[in-house]
Amino acid sequence: MLFLQLSLNPAVADFKHSKWIEMIHAEFPKAETMEIDNFSEVFLYQQILKWVVQSKESLVLHIESIDSEATTGTMFRFLQDIFQMKKPICITFHGTHAAVEKYISAFAEFVTVTTEKEAVKYLKRLNAKG
């Protein structure tokens, strides 16, 4: 599986690995993971889209909203491309961001979680059902 985390940050910040990605690596040691945020360059979005579309693996998407009013940058266009080209098998949303939640719900279902641990637990249950 491919694991992608999108983060909504209040401002350009120093990059630090997410707890969700760390937990994914603990549960799925061979996992392919990527992280991107609302301040990432268009080129990075394009490269990740290429990675996702070219892979035969299923996509798991986790959205982390650190700021409920963060700007979305080019994230909406990226999400639209993802949903049109390769629909994720699982989408979890941690935090709140009304615009992003409304946008995602137009394309796919998602599960709101209160912690990263809850998101991984949900994924494990989904994976077990398989």
Secondary structure, DSSP 4 states (H G I P E B T S, - for coil): -EEEEEEE-SS-------HHHHHHHHH-TT-EEEEEETTS-HHHHHHHHHHHHH--S-EEEEEEES-TT---TTHHHHHHHHHHH---SEEEEEE--HHHHHHHHTT---EEESSHHHHHHHHHHHHHH-
